[in-house]
Amino acid sequence: MFHIYQSTDLNDLFDKSMGLLMDEPSTHDRKQTPRILSYSNLLMSSSLEWNFDLSTVGFTKTRWPRYVHQYFDLESLKGWLNSLPEISRRGENLFRSKDAIRRPREHKHGSCWLGLSFRMDPPTLILYSRVAEFPTRAALELTMVHKVGQEISSRLKIPLNTIHLVWFISSGFLSCLHLLPYLQSRGLLDEAYHRDDTVGEFIRHQVDHIKKGNVVYGPTKRMGKRVEQMKAGTVIPVPVESISIWV
């Protein structure tokens, strides 16, 4: 498990989480290629500001609309947001995510995040997650709470940088396959490949598998393609400020 009791904003929260998962073996509860799991995690931020480019974790601009449609009934979201001015100083108002369709390779065990709640004193958005994959799905979750936070800020006239986040994650995990674009975007992939620890071992397993050239479909193929695009400088940026929750 890992706990982050204080971070200045969502970028700081994301960076600290990645640092713990990559560099602190005490946070690792289970290991199975290509995943390193960490159970019962609590993350907190004093601001919902988030300045991030989703392409740096391998996403294209089509991923965000699909994510929104997976988790939100937008009319229900509007109703929830409009109800927030009516809650008392001691109240906490819950919004439930859509129940994701269960497929063998996606959401087999249910939705990744289950709900949001908001309380006024102090202004706090709470996210409840069954599972959170770092860095990819976690970046989408943080984008989601940032976008919802912007809507709350607009309706309640509360500065975004004063709305706190509390994030409960039952099972967080580092995917060493989906980690490859993140590392490449930061110029750290070669260094990580040569690490003498579990993270290095799992990264080498993924990179060497891709280099064999016999991967023709699926996530491994996509991650290999994203890394090559990053090396070639052909990746199209997806800054979070260019997207909307109302897709």
Secondary structure, DSSP 8 states (H G I E B T S, - for coil): --EE---SSHHHHHHHHHHHHHH-GGG--EEETTEEEEEEEEEEES------BGGGGT--TTHHHHHHHHH--HHHHHHHHHHGGGS-TT-EEEEE------BTTBSTTS-SEEEEEEETTTTEEEEEEEEEEETHHHHHHHHHHHHHHHHHHHHHT--GGG-EEEEEEEEEEEETTTHHHHHHHTT-HHHHHT-SSHHHHHHHHHHHHHHTT---SHHHHHHHHHHHHHHHT-----BGGG--S--
